[in-house]
Amino acid sequence: MVCLLNDEILEKVNEFLGDVNKNLPEGMELEYEGFYERGFFVTKKRYALIENSNIVVKGLELVRRDWAPVAKKTQEKVLRAILEDASPQKATKIIQEIIDEIKKGKIPLEDLVIHTQLTRNPEEYVQMAPHVLAAKKSIACGRIVARGAIIRYVVVRGKEPISKRAIPLEDVDVSNYDPNYYIENQVLPAVSRIIEAIGYSKEDILHKEKQSSLDAFFG
């Protein structure tokens, strides 16, 4: 769905706000939030908008700060392809190209590093999350790690659970990172709600097939 506002519409918006606010109880006021060039809506509480190159997202589960940069960068590129270029095709191509780069080992090490802060000392944890085990591996290598430290790690290949395959950045061999982890647990979750909102599924992306028309979104 496209939202295009011009000066005439903006003027009518202000008139509407004035009319509504005159009839609201004292202390209540309907406020103007923004002037958005384009947007798409999943539901009334889940949407993405763009205003002067700034993207506003509500209810679409933006990546958390402790996700790898490759996930964050992919998500932003996909949103910009949709909101700036009105091109779902470009958005899906971006995802497919990044997935190919991950599979081929072409992602730089700094884009694979996951940063997570310790909220307690490593020995105080009961659940052994990836960053906790990575912290303990750092301690075993002679490094000082305590509460408040930012643990930087990369998930490598192997048959063990993910938490046991978290290797401190200082000790990791970039050629050994786990491509499936970064595709399935980082990149795809970061863009899943976005691509679903424009008519694609995870399977469409992975198999490079489009199974639905997107003309209705960007007509």
Secondary structure per residue as TSV (DSSP state, phi and psi in degrees):
chain	resnum	aa	ss	phi	psi
A	1	M	-	360.0	135.9
A	2	V	-	-108.5	134.4
A	3	C	-	-114.6	110.4
A	4	L	-	-121.1	117.8
A	5	L	-	-114.4	131.5
A	6	N	-	-111.9	-179.3
A	7	D	H	-60.9	-37.0
A	8	E	H	-64.9	-44.1
A	9	I	H	-66.4	-39.6
A	10	L	H	-60.8	-38.5
A	11	E	H	-63.6	-41.5
A	12	K	H	-66.2	-34.5
A	13	V	H	-61.1	-46.0
A	14	N	H	-63.3	-37.8
A	15	E	H	-64.2	-41.8
A	16	F	H	-62.1	-45.2
A	17	L	H	-59.9	-41.3
A	18	G	H	-63.0	-42.8
A	19	D	H	-65.2	-42.5
A	20	V	H	-67.2	-45.4
A	21	N	H	-66.2	-27.1
A	22	K	H	-64.2	-27.0
A	23	N	T	-103.9	2.8
A	24	L	S	-84.4	151.7
A	25	P	-	-60.3	156.8
A	26	E	T	-59.3	135.2
A	27	G	T	94.4	-10.9
A	28	M	-	-108.3	140.4
A	29	E	-	-152.4	132.0
A	30	L	-	-84.9	122.3
A	31	E	-	-106.0	151.3
A	32	Y	-	-80.1	126.5
A	33	E	-	-97.6	-40.9
A	34	G	-	-178.3	166.9
A	35	F	-	-116.9	97.6
A	36	Y	-	-102.4	131.4
A	37	E	S	-73.9	-34.7
A	38	R	E	-158.2	153.6
A	39	G	E	-165.4	166.8
A	40	F	E	-137.3	146.4
A	41	F	E	-120.5	132.9
A	42	V	E	-89.5	-53.5
A	43	T	E	-138.2	-178.8
A	44	K	T	-66.9	-18.2
A	45	K	T	-109.8	4.3
A	46	R	E	-130.9	108.8
A	47	Y	E	-160.3	168.1
A	48	A	E	-135.4	136.0
A	49	L	E	-133.0	160.1
A	50	I	E	-132.2	136.0
A	51	E	E	-140.5	114.2
A	52	N	T	51.9	45.3
A	53	S	T	72.4	0.5
A	54	N	E	-95.4	126.4
A	55	I	E	-95.0	131.6
A	56	V	E	-115.4	124.5
A	57	V	E	-124.7	134.1
A	58	K	E	-127.9	127.3
A	59	G	S	71.0	14.2
A	60	L	S	-108.9	16.8
A	61	E	-	54.9	69.2
A	62	L	-	-60.9	152.5
A	63	V	-	-62.3	145.5
A	64	R	-	-74.9	161.6
A	65	R	T	-67.1	-18.9
A	66	D	T	-93.8	14.9
A	67	W	S	-88.6	160.8
A	68	A	-	-67.2	146.6
A	69	P	H	-55.0	-31.9
A	70	V	H	-60.6	-33.6
A	71	A	H	-72.7	-44.1
A	72	K	H	-64.4	-44.4
A	73	K	H	-66.4	-38.9
A	74	T	H	-63.7	-44.9
A	75	Q	H	-60.1	-45.1
A	76	E	H	-65.4	-41.5
A	77	K	H	-62.6	-39.4
A	78	V	H	-66.5	-44.9
A	79	L	H	-62.0	-40.2
A	80	R	H	-69.9	-35.2
A	81	A	H	-62.1	-36.7
A	82	I	H	-79.0	-47.0
A	83	L	H	-84.7	-31.6
A	84	E	T	-91.6	-41.1
A	85	D	T	-101.5	-8.3
A	86	A	-	52.8	42.2
A	87	S	-	-128.0	91.7
A	88	P	H	-60.0	-33.9
A	89	Q	H	-62.9	-42.5
A	90	K	H	-64.2	-39.9
A	91	A	H	-61.0	-47.1
A	92	T	H	-68.6	-33.7
A	93	K	H	-64.8	-38.2
A	94	I	H	-59.3	-47.5
A	95	I	H	-62.2	-45.9
A	96	Q	H	-62.2	-39.9
A	97	E	H	-66.9	-39.9
A	98	I	H	-67.9	-39.2
A	99	I	H	-61.2	-42.4
A	100	D	H	-61.5	-41.3
A	101	E	H	-65.1	-38.9
A	102	I	H	-62.9	-46.0
A	103	K	H	-62.4	-34.1
A	104	K	T	-88.5	2.0
A	105	G	T	73.1	28.2
A	106	K	-	-98.8	4.1
A	107	I	S	-83.4	127.7
A	108	P	-	-64.9	151.3
A	109	L	G	-54.8	-41.7
A	110	E	G	-63.1	-21.7
A	111	D	G	-86.5	-4.0
A	112	L	T	-104.2	-13.2
A	113	V	-	-74.4	130.7
A	114	I	E	-103.5	130.6
A	115	H	E	-109.4	123.4
A	116	T	E	-139.1	135.3
A	117	Q	E	-90.4	139.4
A	118	L	-	-78.2	126.9
A	119	T	S	-93.9	-5.1
A	120	R	S	-152.7	175.8
A	121	N	-	-69.0	145.4
A	122	P	G	-52.2	-39.8
A	123	E	G	-71.3	-11.0
A	124	E	G	-88.9	-9.1
A	125	Y	-	-76.8	139.7
A	126	V	S	-94.3	-48.2
A	127	Q	S	-84.3	131.2
A	128	M	-	-94.3	79.3
A	129	A	-	-70.7	162.5
A	130	P	H	-53.0	-45.0
A	131	H	H	-68.2	-27.6
A	132	V	H	-70.1	-46.1
A	133	L	H	-66.7	-35.5
A	134	A	H	-64.2	-38.0
A	135	A	H	-63.7	-41.6
A	136	K	H	-67.2	-33.0
A	137	K	H	-67.2	-36.3
A	138	S	H	-65.4	-42.1
A	139	I	H	-61.2	-41.9
A	140	A	H	-62.5	-23.1
A	141	C	T	-91.2	5.6
A	142	G	T	96.1	6.5
A	143	R	-	-88.1	151.3
A	144	I	-	-90.7	119.8
A	145	V	-	-132.5	127.4
A	146	A	-	-141.1	178.3
A	147	R	T	-52.2	136.4
A	148	G	T	93.7	-13.0
A	149	A	-	-69.6	144.4
A	150	I	E	-90.9	116.7
A	151	I	E	-91.9	124.6
A	152	R	E	-111.2	121.6
A	153	Y	E	-145.1	164.1
A	154	V	E	-127.9	140.5
A	155	V	E	-89.6	124.5
A	156	V	B	-105.5	171.6
A	157	R	-	-65.9	158.0
A	158	G	-	152.4	171.7
A	159	K	S	-99.8	-7.8
A	160	E	S	-75.2	167.4
A	161	P	-	-58.1	155.3
A	162	I	G	-53.8	-41.9
A	163	S	G	-58.2	-32.9
A	164	K	G	-83.6	-8.7
A	165	R	G	-103.8	15.1
A	166	A	E	-86.4	114.1
A	167	I	E	-111.3	131.7
A	168	P	E	-54.1	143.8
A	169	L	G	-53.5	-38.0
A	170	E	G	-64.5	-21.9
A	171	D	G	-112.5	-1.9
A	172	V	-	-83.3	146.8
A	173	D	-	-101.7	112.2
A	174	V	G	-57.6	-29.0
A	175	S	G	-69.3	-10.7
A	176	N	G	-104.4	8.8
A	177	Y	B	-65.9	154.5
A	178	D	-	-90.9	103.5
A	179	P	H	-61.8	-37.5
A	180	N	H	-63.2	-39.0
A	181	Y	H	-61.2	-47.0
A	182	Y	H	-70.8	-26.6
A	183	I	I	-78.1	-51.7
A	184	E	I	-79.9	-30.5
A	185	N	I	-110.6	-5.9
A	186	Q	I	-123.5	-67.9
A	187	V	I	-66.4	-53.6
A	188	L	H	-63.3	-43.6
A	189	P	H	-61.4	-30.7
A	190	A	H	-69.2	-24.4
A	191	V	H	-118.8	1.5
A	192	S	H	-59.8	-48.5
A	193	R	H	-66.1	-33.2
A	194	I	H	-67.5	-49.2
A	195	I	H	-69.8	-31.5
A	196	E	H	-66.0	-35.9
A	197	A	H	-66.3	-24.7
A	198	I	T	-105.4	15.5
A	199	G	T	96.0	10.7
A	200	Y	-	-109.1	155.7
A	201	S	-	-115.1	169.1
A	202	K	H	-57.2	-39.9
A	203	E	H	-65.9	-36.8
A	204	D	H	-59.9	-43.9
A	205	I	H	-65.6	-49.0
A	206	L	H	-67.1	-31.7
A	207	H	H	-101.5	4.5
A	208	K	T	56.8	42.1
A	209	E	-	-124.9	145.3
A	210	K	-	-110.8	122.7
A	211	Q	-	-109.6	5.2
A	212	S	S	-148.6	153.7
A	213	S	-	-81.0	138.2
A	214	L	-	-109.7	8.5
A	215	D	T	-59.1	-33.0
A	216	A	T	-65.1	-26.1
A	217	F	T	-79.6	-32.6
A	218	F	-	-132.5	43.0
A	219	G	-	-76.4	360.0
